[in-house]
């Protein structure tokens, strides 16, 4: 029996093979090459944290944050101090060297900041926020934000994040998470202490003022603190934390 007379095939096996090559080029070895780079492997992270025009309450900008801070947050999700199921799932099985590699890659990225809508706040609210950011509130034992996050509020390497450029809703959400003990950091948790001492009106004022400040694409974290931290922070190396 020849190929063309096979009772079960309208075409010969040879013709079917040629048709398969035409219709299914990927099956014939024409699959596009995928570069084995860290950026390619971080595509799931970039889809949320570096998507165009995204910087909101759920997916904040993390590019350019100090490497130690980003590493600490990955560990916080991995160890259960921060709660977000998607993040926990993504980092739960990653080894420590890979967490550091991811943190280092994002710290080196500096894409342009996303334009944000105007902040809806009263002049009195903005002034209260400015005072808290630059002077704190001695009566409530609340240090100034600039005492930890740098005079330019762009963070301090290696482990203190910047605050300028974050959305108001994100800042409010994080203060709420600290107050409700949903978000935690390595002990001693200095931000949990600060959040517990601020009133809700103070938090709204701080978030409004910070969100109203222009973000400089060329700004970078400071390289050192100008003075000792006003509170012990477990995530900062000089205070006994990691890295």
N, C-alpha and C positions, 0 to 999 in steps of 0.2 A: 504494500500500500504506500503510495507517494504522499507528500505533504498536502498537495492540492485536493486529494480525494479523501482526506480524513473525514469520517461521517459526523464528527462533533464540532468541527471548526469551519466557519464560513470563509475564514482566511487561513492561509498557511502559517505555521509557527514563525517562519522567517518574516512574513509580512507583518505579523503581530508585533514582533520584536522591533521592527522599524517604526511602526505606529507608536509604540510606547516611547521611543526616543523623542518623537516629535511632540507628543502630548504631555509627557512627564519629564522635562529636561532635568529637574532637580534629582529625580531618581537615577538619572544617567550620570551623575557626578558633577552637575553644574551648580551645586549649592554655593552661594556667595560666602567668601571667607569672612569670618568674624574675628576681629583683632583681639588677642588675649591681653588686654590692658586693664589696669585697675579701673579706669573710667568706664570701660564697657561692663565690667563686673558690678559697678556701682549704679548701673542704669535704673534699678528699682528705687534707689535712694534719690537719684536725680529727678525722677518722675514727680516726686513730691516736693523736694527741698530746693530744686533749682529749675523748676519749670518756669517758662516765660510768664511774667506778670503774676506770679504767685508768691505771696509773702503775707500770710494771714494768721488767724488765731490757731489754726491746726497745723500748718506747715510753714514754720518761720524760716527765714534765711539763716543758714548755718555757715555759708561760705565766708572765709576770712576770720572766723572765730578762732581764738587761740587753740592750738593743738591739744594742750592738756585739758582744757575745758571740754572739748569735744570727746576726748577719750573718757573723761569722767562721766559724761552723760551716757555714752554707750555702755559703760560698766553699770551705771545706775539702772538702766533698762534691763540689762542682763541679770543683775542681782536683785531686782524687784523694788528698788527704791523709787523708781518712776514707773507709772502704769500707763501703758498704751499697747493694746494687744498686737497691733501690726509691728511696732518696733520691737516688742519683746520676742515675737516669733522670728523676726529677721536676724536678731543678734544673739539669740539664746545659745546657739551652737558654735559661734565664731571663736577661734582661739585668740588669746591676748595679743600676739604679734600682729594679727590681722586687724584687730580693733585699732591698734596704734597706727597701722598703715592707712586705714580709712580716715582716722582723725587728721593725720598729716596731709592727706590729699585735699580734704575739704578746707583745711586751714590755709592752704596755698592758693585757693581759688578766690578771685576778686571780680566777679561779674558786676556790671552796673546795677545800682539799686533800682528797685521798682518804684515808680511814682505812686504816691499815696494820696488819698482824698484829704481835704482840709479837716482839721480836728474841730469838732463841735464842743466848745468849752467857753465858759465865761472868763473875762479878764481876771477876776478874783481867783478862780480855780487854777488858771495857769500860773498866777503869781504864787499861790500856795505850793503848787508843784515845783516851781523853780526854787523856792526856799528850801523845800525838803531835799531836792536833788543836790543843792550846793551847800546847805548848812545843816540839814538834818533837823531833829527836834530833841533838844537836850532833855526836856521834861519827860518825854516818853522813852528816852535812851535809844533814840533812833539815829544812827550815824548818817552823815551825808552820803548820797550815792557815789559822789566823786571820790570819796575817801577810799573806796574799794575798786570801783570800775574805771578809775582814771579821770584826770581833769577834763579830758575831751570826751569821756564816756564811750571810748572805743575799745575798752577792755585793757587788760594787762597780761602779757605773756608770763608764764605759760598757761595759766588756768582760770583767769577771770574774764568773763565775756563782756563784750560791748553791749550797750543799751540803745544807742542811736540807730535808727533804721528799723526797729521792731514795731509791729502794728500795736495800736492801743489795745485791741481786743486780746491779743496774745499776752501782753504784759498783765492785764487784768486777770486773765485766766490763770497765769502762773502764780500770781499773788494768792488767788483763791485756792489753788491747789496746795500751796504751802500752809495756808491758814487751816485748811481742812485735813491736813496731814496726808494728802494724796501724793504730793510730790515731796521727796526727801533727797538728802545728799549725805555724803560721808560725814559722820559725827566729828566734831560738833557742827550742826547744821545752822550756819549763821543766817542764811536767808529765811529760814523758818522762824528764827527769833525776831528778825526785822518785821516780817509779815504779821506776826502776832501782836506787835506793838503799834502798828498803824491802824487808824480807823478806816472804814470803808470810803469815807470822803477823801481821806489822805491818799489812799490807793488810786482813786479816780483822778485826783489832781496830779499825782506823779505820772501816771500813764498818759494823761492828756498832754502834759508838758513834754515828756520824752517823745511822744509820737508827733509832736508839732515841730521838732527840730529837724533841720535839713541834714540829709546824710551825704557825706563826702565820699565819692568813689575812690579817692586816693588815700583815705584815712586808713591807718593800720593800728593794731594794738600797741600800747606802750610796752617798752621792754623791761620796765622795773617799776615797782611802787615808789612813790615819793616819800612815804612814811609808813610805819608799821600799821597793819590792819587794825581797825578799832574793835573788831570782834574776831575771835578764833574761828577759822573756817577749815573744816576737814578736807575740803577739796583743793586747798592751796598748799603747795609743798612746804612753804615756810612755816605753816601752822601744823605740820605733822601729817598732812594728807598725802594723797598720791595724785599724779605720778611723781 
